[in-house]
Amino acid sequence: MRYPGPERRDLKTRAAISARLTSMLSSPSLLLTVGEAQRLLGIARDAAERILGHLEDSGVLRQLQRGVYTPGPLISGMPRP
């Protein structure tokens, strides 16, 4: 369902962040913190937390400890423990 009115999201920025994330997640041995994601993607900390949380919910990442993520089984091909 589309909502009337202008698009609020910056789709160019979203596409650029997605491309950078895809590149970062290509390493199955990656350990990624919220702070590193914030710095590498050039976004606010709360946005980095939301993005990494969504990726964890979808199985792309798994959280090893608070704020530390690694590629999940969808990326690494490894089963979840």
C-alpha positions as CSV (number, residue, x, y, z in Angstrom):
1,M,0.0,0.0,0.0
2,R,1.4,3.4,-1.0
3,Y,0.9,6.3,1.2
4,P,0.0,9.7,-0.4
5,G,2.6,12.4,-0.3
6,P,6.3,12.6,-1.0
7,E,8.7,9.8,-0.3
8,R,10.5,10.5,3.0
9,R,13.3,8.0,2.6
10,D,16.4,8.9,0.7
11,L,16.5,6.0,-1.7
12,K,20.0,6.9,-3.1
13,T,21.5,6.9,0.3
14,R,19.7,3.6,1.2
15,A,21.1,2.0,-2.0
16,A,24.6,3.2,-1.2
17,I,24.5,1.9,2.4
18,S,23.1,-1.4,1.1
19,A,26.0,-1.8,-1.4
20,R,28.6,-1.0,1.4
21,L,27.0,-3.5,3.7
22,T,27.0,-6.2,1.0
23,S,30.7,-5.6,0.5
24,M,31.4,-5.6,4.3
25,L,29.5,-8.8,4.8
26,S,31.3,-10.8,2.2
27,S,33.8,-12.0,4.8
28,P,32.4,-15.0,6.8
29,S,35.0,-14.2,9.5
30,L,33.8,-10.6,10.0
31,L,33.2,-9.2,13.5
32,L,31.3,-6.0,13.2
33,T,30.4,-3.7,16.0
34,V,27.7,-1.0,16.0
35,G,30.5,1.7,16.2
36,E,32.3,0.3,13.2
37,A,29.1,0.1,11.2
38,Q,28.3,3.7,12.1
39,R,31.8,4.8,11.0
40,L,32.0,2.7,7.8
41,L,28.5,3.6,6.6
42,G,28.6,7.2,7.7
43,I,25.4,7.1,9.6
44,A,24.1,7.9,13.1
45,R,24.5,5.3,15.9
46,D,20.8,4.7,16.3
47,A,20.5,4.1,12.5
48,A,23.4,1.6,12.7
49,E,21.7,-0.2,15.6
50,R,18.4,-0.4,13.7
51,I,20.1,-1.7,10.5
52,L,22.1,-4.3,12.3
53,G,19.1,-5.4,14.3
54,H,17.0,-5.8,11.2
55,L,19.8,-7.8,9.6
56,E,20.0,-10.0,12.7
57,D,16.2,-10.5,12.6
58,S,16.4,-11.6,9.0
59,G,19.2,-14.1,9.6
60,V,21.9,-12.2,7.7
61,L,23.8,-11.4,10.9
62,R,23.9,-13.0,14.3
63,Q,24.8,-11.2,17.5
64,L,27.6,-12.7,19.4
65,Q,27.3,-10.3,22.3
66,R,25.7,-6.9,22.8
67,G,26.7,-4.7,19.8
68,V,29.0,-7.3,18.2
69,Y,27.8,-9.1,15.1
70,T,29.0,-11.7,12.6
71,P,27.6,-13.0,9.4
72,G,24.7,-15.5,10.0
73,P,24.1,-18.7,8.2
74,L,22.5,-17.0,5.2
75,I,25.9,-15.4,4.5
76,S,28.5,-17.8,5.7
77,G,26.7,-21.0,4.8
78,M,27.3,-22.3,8.3
79,P,24.5,-23.7,10.4
80,R,23.4,-21.8,13.5
81,P,24.7,-23.1,16.8
